[in-house]
């Protein structure tokens, strides 16, 4: 049995309702049992509980969100289907866009959890950009009685939602650069790519850049810092196998990733979430010809591209920029504050597996 849980989020009037219907239809045809966790905010507001009459609205929303997801996950495990896709109409971190940082932190403390655990509990997050940004003529409040935002406010909320989810290891932004049908098609392509239909391809471009201005990065409203420790394991068939600890401030999650090269910029990638005990056991099979890679990753969205900058402790003059794509020919956008030295997508010497080699002199 394979159970995947993803989030469909986005600003007001982004097309989520249509997207959820298309997702259910499309992936059911591919053999998935699709379970949809309905949007909690709309459910509460239509039921009479709203921010205007309930000061702790977001706290109750967050608690109900997590409870509903737990029920869906438990039910999924009891089913006999081979492939189950749980689609959350908004996820736990959507609440962060509507709360102060202190209020959100207090809510997490009340629930006995942390932001990393909540954010990375989803396999992938797909953000549909509000029509108020790039398709203002189609912005409407008529198809959701719980929606009250004017276009300018909708755009602000959209930005806050992107900032809230930035830092997730598989976060995609679907903008309004095309007509609506193509927008939904691009979403289905992104989800298919994540699920591995027909194969779990990873397409990325990688650039060597000058050492970034860390203070500038940390001032960006949608930039998140992540600490990563990556350990390569022994492999007998030529695959690249690694385990990774990922998080910040003592809150970590763990993954095992297996990669097989298909072309210079395309690889088959299979990722599995690990418990801490599983992670520690796999460390015993570490490849001793390679050092652990420790790096600080800065994740941020720019012009609807999702950028990741890796800063390594052994470099003081350069860093690595990665941009994951759904299409090999997709355009990339980089802010002027980031200075590219050269593209190193097809240069194996700049891959983490090579940087980990003890004799590496880069």
N, C-alpha and C positions, 0 to 999 in steps of 0.2 A: 504494500500500500504506500502511495505517495500522497502526502497532505501538504499543500502550499497555502500560505496565508499572505495576501497582498492588500494594499490600501489604494483606493482611488480617492484622491482629494482634489482640492482646487478652490479658487475663489468663487464668489457668487456668480451664477449664470455662466458656468464654464462648460456645461454639457454632461454633467455627471449622470443624470437620470437616463439619458439616451445611451451613454457609454455603458452603464451597468446592464441595460437590456441587451446591447450588442455583445457584451462580454459573455453573458449567460448563453446567448444563442450560439455564438461562435465556438466557445470552448466545449459546450455540450456536444456539438457536432464532432469535436476532436476526441470525444470519449471521456471527458471530465464530468464528474458530478460537481456542479457549481452551486455553492452555498453563499448567499448574500446577506451580510449583516447590515440591516437597515440603519440609516443615519439616526443617531440618538437625539441630536439637538432638535431636529424637526419633530420627532416623536414626542419629546417633552413639551415643546412649545405648543403643538396642536392639542396636547393633553391639558394645557392650562398652566404649565410650569415654565416660566420665562425669566430672562435676566431682569426684566422690569419689576417683577414681584417676588423674586427669590435671590437674595444676595449671594448665596452659595450655589448658584445655578451650575457653574462650571465644575465645581467639586462633585455635585451629584451626577452630572453628565459623564465625567471621567470614570466614576465608580460604576455607573451603569454600562458604559462602553466596555470596560474590562470584563464585567460579569457576563455580558452577552457574548463576547468573544470566547470566553471560557466554555460557555454552554455549546457554542458551535464547534469548538475544537473537540470537546468531549463526545458530542454526537457524531462528528466525522470519524473518530476512532472506532465507533461502534458499527459503522457502515461496512458493507462488503465491497464497495467500489475500489478499483485499482488506483484511480487518479481522482483526487478531490481538490478542488480549488475553492478556498474560502476568500471571498471578496468583501472587504470592509468598506462601506460607504462612509468614508472618513475614519481616521484612526486616533489613537490616544493623544498624539502630539498636536492634533488640530486645536486642542484646548489651549495650548501655549500661546497661540496667536491672539487669544481673547483675554489673556490674563497678564498681570505684571509678573516679573520673574520671581518676586518674593511669594506672591499668591500661588504661583505654579509649584514652587519648591515646597511650600507648606502643604499643598494638596498631595504631593508625592510622599512627603513625610507621613501624612495621615494614612496613606495607603501602604506604607512600609516598602516603597520601591524607589527607583531612581530613573532619571531621564534616559540613560543609556539602555537600561533593561527594557523600558517601554518602547523606545524608538526602534531598537534593533530586534524586537520580538516579531517584526514583520519581515517576510522574505524580501519584499520589494515595495516601493512606494512610487506611485505615478500621479503627478500633479497636472491637472488640466487648468490652463491659464484662463482667468475670467474673460468674458467677451468685452469687458470694459477696457481691456488692454489689447488693442489691435483689431477689435471687431465691434466697436461701440454701437454701430447701427443695429446690432442684434441683441444688445443688452436689454433684458426685460425682467420685471418682477412678477409677471403674471402666472408663471408656471410653478410657483412655490409660495404659498400663503404665509410661510414662516420667514420669508426673505423681505428685508426692509431697506437694504443698503442702496444708496445712490451710486452711480458709476465711480465717482472719485473715491468713495469709501470702499467700494468693492475692490478697486485696484490696490488700495492700502492693505486691505485684508489679504489679498492675494500675495503681496510681498511678504507679509508676516508669516503666512503659511509656508512659503518657500523657505524662509529663514528658520522656521521651527523644525522642518524636516532635514535641513542641510546637515550633513554629517552621516546620514544613513549610507551604508555601503552600496545600495542599489536604488538610487533616487533619480527619477527621470522627470523632466518638465516638458509637457506637450503644449506648444504655443499656438497662436492663431495666424501662422504664416500661410495657411492654406484655407480652403473652404471647409465647412464643418464636417462633411463626409470624409474628407481626407484627414482631418484632425483625428477623427475616431479611428480611421484605418491606421494611422501612425501609432495610436495607443495600442491597438490590437497587435501590431508588429512588435512593439516594445515588450508587451506582456509575453508574446510567443517566444521572443528571444530569451527572456528571463527563464521561462519554463522549459526551454530546450525543445521547441517544436519547429522543425524536426530534430535539430541538434542544438545543444547549449553553446552557441558561439559567443565568444567575447571579442568585440571589435574595439580596439583602442589605438589612439595615437599618443606618442610619448615625445616630450621635448626636454632637452637640456636647457635650463634657464639660469640667468644670473641669480645669485643669492637674493631672495625676495626681501622686501621691507616688511619685517614681521609686525612692526607696530601698525603699518598701514593695513595689513591683513586682519589683524585682531580688531581693528576699528570698524571693519565692514559689518553691517548689520546682519548679514546672512552668512557669515563665516563661522565655521565650527572647527575647533582643534581636537584632534584625535591622536592618542598615543598608541603605537603599534609595535608589537614584538613578533617577529616572523622567524620561524624555525623550519629549515628544510629537512625532510626525512629521506631515508634510503629508499631508492626505487630500482626495481630490477628490470623494468621494461622501457626505460627511457622517458617515462612521464615525469613531470615536475610535480612533486607532492610536498605540501607545506602545511603547517599548522600556524594559526595566528591568534594572538591575544589582542583585543581591540577595545578601547574605551578611554576613560579619563577619570582622574581623581579617585582611584581605587575601585571604580565600577567597570567591570570588564565582561565581555562575551568572547566566545571561542569558536573557531571555524577550522575545518580541514578542507583544503582545496587541491584538486587534481587538475592539471592542465596538460593538454596535448596540442602541439603546434599543427595548424592546417596550412597557413600561409604566413607571410611576414607580419600581417596585422590581424590575422584571424586565428583564434585558438578554440578548441573545445574545452570548456571549463565546467567542472562539477564541484559544487560547494555543499558542505554538510555542516550544520550547526552541531557543536560539541558541548557536553557538560564539562565542568572544570576537571572532574576526575578523568574523563576520557582524554582531555587535552594533556593532562599531566602524564598519563600512561603513554601516549604517543610520543612525548618528548624523549622517552627512553630509546626511541628508534631514530634519533637525530643523526643526520649526516655529519660526521665529525670533520669532513674536509671543508665544511662551510661554517662560518660564524653566524650567530644570531644577528638578524637585521633589526635594529632599533631605529625608529624614525618617528617624527612628528608630522602628521598629515593635516593640512589646512584644506577644508572642503568648502566650496562656495559656488553659487550659481551666478552666471554672468551672461546676459543676453540669451537666456534659456539654454545655455550650455552648462553642464555640471563639471566643474574643474576640481582637480585634486593636486595639491602641491606637497611633495614629500621633501622634508628637510632632514638631512642625516647628520649625526654628530661628527662624522669624519670629514665633512666638507664645510668650509667656511666661505667659499666663493661661488658655489653653484648648488642647484637643486634640480629636482625632476618634476615636470608638469605632465599629468595624464588626463586625457579626455576620452571617456567611453562613448561609443557611437552605436547607433542601430544600423547605419548604412556606411559602407566604406568611403563613399563620396560625399558624405554630409559635411557642410561647412563648419568651421570652428571659429569661436570668438574668444579673444584674449584681451583683457584690459591693458591699457597703455603702460600701467605700472609694472607689468610683468615683461621682462626683456628676454626674448628667446635667443639662445646662442645657436642652436641647430636642432633639427628633428633627429631623434634617435630611435624611432619606432622599430626599424629593422636592424638596429645595432645591438646585438646580444650582450655586448660588454656593459651596457647600461641597465640591463634587467636586474631585478633584485637577486635572482638566483646567481648571477655572475658577481654582483657586488658582494655577495656573501662569501665568495671564495677567499680563503685565507691569503692566497698569493696575489690577490687583485691589487693593482697599483693605481687605479683611477683616482 
